[in-house]
Amino acid sequence: MDLQLNPMPVPAAVKADPRQAAQALGRLLRQTPEYEAFLKELNVVNNHPAVQKISTQMRSHQNALRWFQGDMDDHEASLARLETELEALAVVQGYRQAENTVSQMFTEVDSVISQAAGVPFAANAKRSGCGCGG
């Protein structure tokens, strides 16, 4: 996957509305085949009976661990077994592949934006940990 974006030079006096630019980028990303495939796989995996059954069992063991109910070693072993079972399902593997593909696309988009902005975009788009309420 190779993103071909050709940035247009913008005169220094022109100010872009960051919110509009972000919304436009979001709309474009939603229209990509990679993102559409990801949403399709997400829907399939979320509605698959085997996934739902395993997920319910996993939540039961997680709750038991959280509230110190029963044998902790048994709950941890059951969780590990269920996670392996879940990841072995073809629908989950299809979802993971679509997830990886869309993640690579987002990483490429971040790289292009970072290059244009002159700073690592995603790394600087996170809330700071200053504790100042911002």
Secondary structure by P-SEA (a helix, b strand, c coil): cccccccccccccccccaaaaaaaaaaaaaacaaaaaaaaaaaaaaacaaaaaaaaaaaaaaaaaaaccccaaaaaaaaaaaaaaaaacaaaaaaaaaaaaaaaaaaaaaaaaaaaaccccccccccccccccc
